[in-house]
């Protein structure tokens, strides 16, 4: 079983990262704020503008520690990684499957089915936890959404066309986000959700979701690279320069489990306040420095929680699910598994 190593998040915008011996050192205004052994790290995610020393970047590349740079609100800027060591035969198979709709449809089918099923579980858990306190109309809307998501999952299970499956994926997203606001029970009107908005997020809920999705995207890309797959070439998401399409594919089935459920928890328990967000003159919303720190602590804690993998039958930390799914996908592409067993949350 792969060991769950640390991902280091650097949130201070004026932080400078350097190498000292076999350690990462974080400095702010010339003062050391943190020190972590390189062997204990899997990745570094930076929200800082100062940057990092060439010596540190070279050491991270040599030890397969990916370094990602993002804006303070979580938008991806760049990623530094060492030479790829993936199995060339696996990647050649990945490219052939991606270019053949008849072969890639089975992977996409299971991803879309799992995504709709996992969204349904989030809705059902909201009903279980808060249904008795909700107005009748709100409960009925959640129950209706759960039924519709189940129908979409069942229809996706029988579909054999990529465009139809992409349509089901979009339909599931529309159903799910149409009732996302009903699952928010924070009395603060600052946390109202009226639909997805990106680049930039236009409300606090969207800012939180986008930030969590950026963290999940980093983990999914690292997981795919770890098994030798090319994160740029996907099956559900079409190729686009600069887009990690396969990482986005893997994210789809994991968003409800890792990101959406955590966002609901942080808001409903009042762990995030309106003051933890900034709104600029153009209306774009982002987390404050303190807000990012709170979310990242919760993110790391959630990744440590254990669950039983439905296909493997093993208990593992949630943070390893992306790595397990990447390995299962590689096994399917190699021909060791008849199909790709997407992650279905229970």
CORPEFEN-V499677 format. One record per pair of residues at least 24 apart in sequence whose ideal C-beta (glycine too) atoms are under 6 Angstrom apart, sorted by the first residue. I is the first residue (numbers start at 1). J is the second residue. If there is no record, write none. Layout:
i->(I & I)
j->(J & J)
This chain:
i->(2 & 4 & 4 & 4 & 5 & 6 & 6 & 7 & 7 & 8 & 8 & 8 & 9 & 9 & 10 & 10 & 11 & 11 & 11 & 11 & 13 & 13 & 14 & 15 & 15 & 16 & 17 & 17 & 18 & 18 & 19 & 19 & 19 & 38 & 41 & 43 & 45 & 47 & 66 & 68 & 73 & 74 & 74 & 74 & 86 & 87 & 90 & 90 & 91 & 93 & 94 & 94 & 98 & 98 & 101 & 104 & 105 & 105 & 106 & 107 & 107 & 108 & 108 & 108 & 108 & 109 & 110 & 110 & 111 & 111 & 111 & 111 & 111 & 112 & 112 & 112 & 112 & 113 & 113 & 113 & 114 & 114 & 114 & 114 & 115 & 115 & 116 & 116 & 116 & 116 & 117 & 117 & 118 & 118 & 118 & 119 & 119 & 119 & 120 & 120 & 120 & 121 & 122 & 122 & 122 & 126 & 130 & 138 & 141 & 141 & 142 & 142 & 145 & 145 & 148 & 149 & 183 & 184 & 185 & 186 & 186 & 188 & 190 & 191 & 200 & 201 & 202 & 203 & 204 & 204 & 207 & 207 & 207 & 208 & 209 & 211 & 212 & 212 & 213 & 215 & 216 & 216 & 216 & 217 & 217 & 219 & 220 & 220 & 220 & 220 & 221 & 223 & 223 & 223 & 224 & 227 & 227 & 227 & 229 & 253 & 253 & 257 & 262 & 310 & 311)
j->(323 & 317 & 319 & 320 & 42 & 40 & 41 & 42 & 43 & 36 & 41 & 44 & 45 & 296 & 46 & 48 & 47 & 289 & 292 & 293 & 48 & 49 & 50 & 48 & 50 & 50 & 52 & 56 & 53 & 56 & 55 & 56 & 59 & 63 & 65 & 222 & 218 & 72 & 222 & 218 & 286 & 210 & 211 & 214 & 228 & 228 & 228 & 330 & 230 & 333 & 229 & 333 & 233 & 235 & 162 & 235 & 160 & 162 & 339 & 235 & 340 & 162 & 165 & 235 & 236 & 165 & 340 & 342 & 236 & 249 & 252 & 253 & 342 & 156 & 165 & 168 & 169 & 153 & 156 & 157 & 253 & 342 & 343 & 344 & 252 & 253 & 149 & 152 & 153 & 172 & 153 & 344 & 256 & 257 & 345 & 149 & 176 & 256 & 146 & 149 & 150 & 345 & 256 & 260 & 261 & 183 & 185 & 182 & 179 & 182 & 179 & 182 & 175 & 179 & 175 & 175 & 264 & 267 & 268 & 267 & 268 & 274 & 274 & 267 & 284 & 285 & 283 & 285 & 277 & 285 & 277 & 285 & 286 & 263 & 263 & 287 & 259 & 263 & 259 & 299 & 251 & 258 & 259 & 247 & 251 & 322 & 247 & 250 & 251 & 322 & 247 & 322 & 323 & 326 & 326 & 326 & 327 & 330 & 330 & 342 & 343 & 345 & 302 & 344 & 341)
